[in-house]
Amino acid sequence: MKFRPGERMAHVDALSRAAPVSVAEGDLSVHEELSARLEVLITLTPTEKVRFMQQGDPLTRDTIQLVLTTRALTDHEKRTVQHFEVHDGVLVVPRVMRKGIVIGAHDFGGHFALDRTVAKIMESYWFTGLKRYVKQHIQMYMDYLVHKTPAGKKPGYLHPIPAGRRPFEVVHVDHLGPFETSAAENRYLFVLEDNLTKFTHLYPCRSTDTASVLNRLDKFCEMRGMPDRIISDRVTCFTGKVFKTYCESRGIKHTLNSTKHPQANGQFERVNRTSLPMLSILCDDQAHWENKVPEIERHLKSAVNKTSTKSPFEALHGYRPRFKGGALDELSRTRNEWTDPHEVQAQIRDKIVKGQECIKAYYDQRHHPGVRYEVGEVVVMERQLRPNCR
């Protein structure tokens, strides 16, 4: 016989307080009558609950039997049970109970991060792969994905865009604006920049529709020739069927940047940071701001690039242009001699490759490869609100 305290005999107490049932009251037996009137509850302590669940898991049950057996064990059985002990009939947390334990410690325990949740679980439980299991649960918890920003390394390595082999082989395109409507009804700037020399062309335009884009591209191609590759974002004028047909008919490969990821076209973002303040400072008459565009374009072409140590004009033509200065240039000791552009561009390409390697190494130290998703999976994305939006 085994003594049980009163707190574990609630079902017996419930039966003792039940009203007596007479068999003569009906044709039902005592058992059937009790079943119809009463709900018999069996209370289990946490240890008994774990023990009960373990007996339903074949692997855990067999391991417990090996630990408790008195017969001689084989070498394989000894290796299996050498790190196990049985306390009060409990070995480890069975698989069917892991989810409930993690939910209790995380979902109903303050929604702490990985380390605190694991520490809370290990106060009472342990099972193989505990940390990995908790990490997976937290990563799939919907409220965590919506309300918390994941700490640690960010997903995704850096993939630099290779420099072109010749000028205007790879061209970045995008729009700047909208600006104040000018007297000529222009509101935007259509920008094209060479991937190798950083040579930039600016075209004022009235809208960002596909017809306006193709008109400016035709002007560019008449001056520089058709590029082999165009890189753009995913706005409507670049994703439509008309633009796709335009590129395919001319043998131009079109590459689209990832959505909500402006750094994917980092070269153009650099042009934005330089051009916008310059336009604001130089333009006194807002009604004729496009009149300052040639001057801004000239400044961009003659400015030295940090990576290549050459200006876009020198990288393309092999010499530094003279726009202003007059007689003062005669006093300079620096001789502006012509250099073969092919040599200059080869040097620039090597410097770009080395610079990209350094940036990639620094960037990848703070990132991990990321999670690969399959088609049909549900993912959570952070929405970036536009100005004046709620």
N, C-alpha and C positions, 0 to 999 in steps of 0.2 A: 504494500500500500504506500501511496505517496501523498503527503500533505500538500494541499493547495490553499493559499489565503483566500479570504472572502472576495477580494477584488477580482479574482480569476474564476469565481463561481457564480457569475451573474445569471447564467442560464438556469442553474439549479434554483437560485433564489426566485427567478421568474416563475418556475414551475410550482414552487412551494406556495406562492401567493395566488395561484390560479384557483378559480372557483371549482369545487368538486363537480364532476360530470357523472351522471348516472347513465348506465347503458340502457336502462329502461326508457329513457327519454326518446329514444329513436332506434332505428335499425343500424346506425353507424357504430363502429367499434370505438373504443376509447382512443386509440391512436388516430383514427380518422377525425374524431370529434376535436381532439387537441390540435390537430393540424389545421382544422378549419377556423379555430378560435385564436390560436397563438402563433407568434413568430418567434421561433427559438433562435437566439443569437449566441454565437460562440466567440468569446473574446480571446485574442492572442496577444502576447507580448511581442515586441519587435524581434527578439531572439527566436521565439517560436515561429514567427512569420517567415523569417529568413530560412530557418530549418525546414519548414514545410515546403517552401519554394525550391530549396535545393534538392529535396527528394524527388521533385518533378523534373529535374534536369539530369539526363542520363550521365553526362560526362562528370558533373559534380558528384552525383551519387556514387559512381564507380570510384572516384578518387577518395571519397570519405571511407568507403569500404576498404580500400587499400591501406589507408592510414591506420584504421582501427583493427585490421586483421592481425592475427597472432601467428599466421603461417609464415614460412620463409618466402621472401620476395625474390623475384628474378632481378637481374641487373637493370633491365628496362624499367621495371616497376619501382625499383629503388630511386632511379633518376627522376621518375615522375613525381614521387611524393617527398623527395628529400627537403623541399622548401615549404612543405605544408604542415600545419598543425590544426587539430580540431579542438575548439573550445566550446563547451556546452552543446556539442553536436553540430556546430556551425563551422564550415570550412571557409568559404569566401562568398561574396555577394553573387548570386546566380544571375545569368544573363537576362532573365525575364524581369528582374527587379532593378536593373541598372537605370533604365529610363525614369522610373518613378523616383529613385533616389536623387538623380541629377535634377529633375524638375523641382523636387522639394528644396534642394539646396540653392538652386539658381532662381527659378521662376517665383518661388515663394520665400526666398531668402535675401531679397534686396537687389537682385539683378546685378551682382558684382561680376567683375571680369574673371579671367581664367584662374589666376593664382589664388584669389580669395575663395572662389567657389571650390577649387580642389582642396584647399586647406579645411574648409568647413566639412566637406564630405569625409576627409581622412580622420576627423575627430571620432567618427563612429564606424566607417566602412572603408574597404579597400577592394579593388578588383583589378585584374590585368588590363592594361591600356587605359587606366582611369583618366589621365590628363588628355590623351588624344580623344577619348569619348566625350569629355566635357567640352573640349575645344570645338568639336564638331557640332555639339548641341547649341552652343552659344552662337556660332556662325550661322546656324539655320533658324535662330529664334527671330521671329518677325519684328517684335517690338524693339529688339536690340538693333536690327538693321535700320529701322526707321529713326530711332531717337538717339543713337550713339554713333560717334565717329570712331572707327577702328584705330587703335594705336599701333605702334610698331612700324615695320617696313610697309610701304605702299606697293600695290601690285603693278606689275608691268615694267619690263626693262626698256631702255632707250634704244630706238632704232633710227640712227641718223640717215638722212637722205644723201646718197652718194653724189659727189660733185660731177657735173657734166664733163665730157671729154673735150668739148669745144664751147665757145660762147653761144648762148641762146639755144643750147640743146635741151636743157631743162628750164622751164619758166614757171614761176609762181604768179598766180593772178588772184585778185580780190578787189573789193570795193572799199573805199573810205567814205564816210558820211552817215546820214545825210547832213549837209551843211545848209546854211541859209540860202534860199533860192536867189540866184543872181539875176541880173538883167537879161541874160541869155537863157534863163530858166534852167540853169545847171544846178544840181543838188549833190552830185557825187563825183568822186574821182575813181576812175578805173586804173588800177596799178598793175604793171607787169615788171617783174624783176628776174634777171638772169641768175641762175643758181651758181655759176662759176665766178663771173666777174662782178656780180652785184650791181650791174648796170640797170638803171630803173627808167621806165617810161610812165608818165602820168597823163591821163586823158580825162578832161572834164566831160561829164555826161548828165543827162536829165533824169535817167531812171536806171534801175538795175535789171531791166528785162533782158531776155535773150537776144533780141534784135540789136539792142545797144551794145551788148558784149561782142557779138559777132562783127559789128561794124568797126569797133576799135581793134579787134583781132586782125581784121583784114588790113587795116592801116599799119599795124605792127609787122605783119608778114610781108607787106610790100617793102618795108624798110629793112628788116632784119632776116627775112626768110622764115619759113615755117619751123617751129620747134619740133623736137621728137617727142617731148613729154610736157604736159601741162598739169600742174598741181593746184588744186582749188579746194574750197570748203564745200559743204553740201547745201548751198542755197539753191533756190528753184532755177535760177538762170543757168546753173552748171549741171543740174541733174535731169533736165528735161530731154525729151527725145530729139529736139531740134539741135541742141548742142552736141549730143552724142553722134548724130548723123554727120554734123560738121566735122568732128574730129576723125570719125571713121573714114570719111571720103578723102581726107588729106593725109591719112596715115599717122595721125597724132595719137599717142597713148595718153589717156586721161586718168589721173589718179585723184581720188577723193579722200579728204582727211576724215578722221573719225569724228563722230558727233560730239558736241559739247567738250571739245578738246582743242582749244586754240593753240596750245604749244606744239601741236602736230605740224603747224605751219609757222614755226618760230621765226623763220627768216622774214616773213611778211610782217609779223608782229613787231619786229625790230624797225621796219620801215614806218609802221604806224607811229611808234613812239618818237621818231625823228621828224616825220613830215607834219603831223598835226600841230605841235607847238610852233614849228617854223611858219606854217600857214597863218596861225593866229597872230604871231608877232609881226610878220611882214605885211599882212593885209590890213590897210586902214579903211578901205572902202568895201564894205561887205557886199554891196551890189555888184561889184566887179572883181570878186576874189579870184576868178579863173585867170585874170591877167597876171597874177603872181605865180601861176603854176610853172611857166618856163624858167623863172628864176629859181624856184625851189628845186626843180629837176636839175638845173645846172649845179647847184650847191651839192646835191646828192651825188652827182657824177664825179665831182672833184674832191670829195671828202675821202680821207684815207680810211680804209677798213682795218679794224684792229687785228683780225686774223691774218689777212693777206699782206698787210703793211703796204698796200698799193691802193690808189684810188680806182674806182670802176673805169674811168676814162683811160688811165694808164694801163690797166689790165687788158683793156680791149684794143687800144691803138698803139701802145708801147711808148707813149710820152705823156708828160703832164701838160695840160692845156693852159693857155694864157687867155684869160678873160678880161682882167683889169690889172692895173699896176703901172703900166706905161714905162716911164724912164726909170722908176725905182727897181724894176726887174734887172736893169743893166748893172746895178750895184751888187746884185747877189753873186756869191761865190759858187753857188750850186749851178752846174751846167745841165741844162735840160736836153739831154741827148736821146736819140731814138734807140729803143731796144726791141729786138725781135719779139712780137707779142706771143709767139709760140713758147719762147723760153719763159717769159713772164707768167703765162698761164700754167705752164708745167710746175713752176715754183709755187704758184698759188694753190694748185691742186694738192701738192704735197703738204702744204701748211694746213689746208682745210682738213685733210685726212688725219693728220696728227692732232689737230685741235679737236676733231670729233672723237677720236680715241680717248683723249684725256677727259672730255666731258662725259662720255659714256661710262668710263670707269668710275668717275665720281658719282654719277647718277645711279648706277647699278648697285653701289654699296648701300644705298638707302631704299632699295626696292627688291622685290622677290619676283620670280617668274609669273606669278598670278595663277588664277584658277581657269581651267579650260571648261567652257560651257558647251553643252550639246543643244542642238536645235529643239525648241519646245520647252526648255527650262525657264522657270520664272526667276527673274533677277530684280533687284532693287537698285534704282538709279536716283541720285540726288538731282532735283530739279533746280536750275538756276533761274531765279526770277528776274525778269526784265525791269528796268526803271519804271516807277509808277504802277507796279503790279503788286497784288497781294496774294 
